[in-house]
Each structure stands twice: as C-alpha cells, then as structure tokens.
Amino acid sequence: MWIGWTEFDLLLGDVHSLKQKRAVVRPIVAELRRETDASVAEVGDQDLHRRAAIGVAVVAGSAGWVTDVLDRAERLVAERPEVTLLSARRRMLRGDDE
C-alpha cells in the first residue's frame, strides 16, 4: 500500500474578502475531487483572503498510481488562471514504512 499527499500553497488573484476566497477555492477543491478521485480539502490559511493551502491525499496499491494522481492534481491547479501556484510539497510513504 502507498500513501501520497501534496500540499499546494496558492496566491489568489483579485480577492478582497473571505467570501470571495471561498468562491475561488470551492470550485478548485470540487474539480480536484472530481478529476482525481482523491481526498481534497482546504488545509491552511483559512483566515487569509489572498492565500490558500489545499491538500490532496491518495492511497493506492502502487507508487506509480499515486504519482500519476498527484501529478494530475498539480497540473490542474497550475492551469487555473485565477490562482498562482507558489509551491507544491509532496510526500509518499509505503504502508509498511515505520
């Protein structure tokens, strides 16, 4: 079993309130869930209106599948014109790692 996750640090475009932030972040989270079948959530910077942290996690039987899903998620986020992808931090663990 392989477990992989990525945390995206995003700079949002023309956003001036938390309500506007939600209008940008929710569609990104929904698209990532729909297109990758991974677990996705906003995981940080909830109180900042121009920044967002989104986490994507996946569990699979092979490291290759986990890598493919996380690569696809990163491409989807990077292609969004309303955000700037500042960083993507990725980790992978094998299920029997201690």
N, C-alpha and C positions, 0 to 999 in steps of 0.2 A: 504494500500500500504506500502511495506517495501523497504527501500533503504539500500544497504550494499556495503562497499568497503574495499579493503585491499591494503596496500602499501607494496611491497616486497623490501627489501634492499639486494642487491646482490653483492657479491665479484666475479669478473670474473677471470677465470684461467689465462692461458698463453696469455695475451692480451697486446700488446705494442703500439697500436695506436687506434685512434678513428674509423678508417676504420675496424680494426679487431673487435672492440667492436660492431659495427653495425652488423657484420657477426655473432656474438653470440646472440645479443639482438633481432634482427628481427625475427629469427625463433621461439624464445620463445614467443614473442608477437603474432605471427601468430598462433602458436599451442594453446595458451590460448584462442584466439578468436574463433578458430575452435572447440575446445573441450568444451567450456563453454557457448558459445553464449553471453558472457558478453562484455562490453566495456573495452578495454585494451589499455594502452599507456605507453610509457616511460615518467615518470613524474618528473625525477630529475637526478642530477649528469651527465648531458649531456656532460660536459667538462672534466670529469674524465674518463680515459680509463680503469681503473680496477674496477670501481664501476658502478652500475646501480640501478635505482629506477623504478619499474614497478607498475602501479596502475591498479586494476581490480574493476569495479563497476557493480552492477546489481540492477534491480528494479523488484519486483515480488509482487504477492498478499499475499504471506505467508512468515513468518520469516524462516520457515523450508526450503523452497526452496532457499532462499537467502543464508542460512548457508550451504546447500549442494553444491551450485555452488562455493562459496568461499573456502570451504574445498577441493573441486576437484581441483581448481586452485592452492591452496597451495601444494597439493600433486604433481601436475605436475611440479611445479617449483622445489620443493625439490628433485625430482627424476632426474633432469638434471645433468649429471656428469660434465659439463663444468663450472658450477657455484656453489657457496656456498651460501645458503640462510642464511643471517645473522640475519634477523628479518622479521616478518610479523605483521604489525599493522592493526587491523581490527576495523571497526565501523559499527554500524547498527542503523538506525533510522526508526521509524514508521512515515508514511506520515502525520499524524495529530499531531505529536510532535511539540511543539513550542520552 
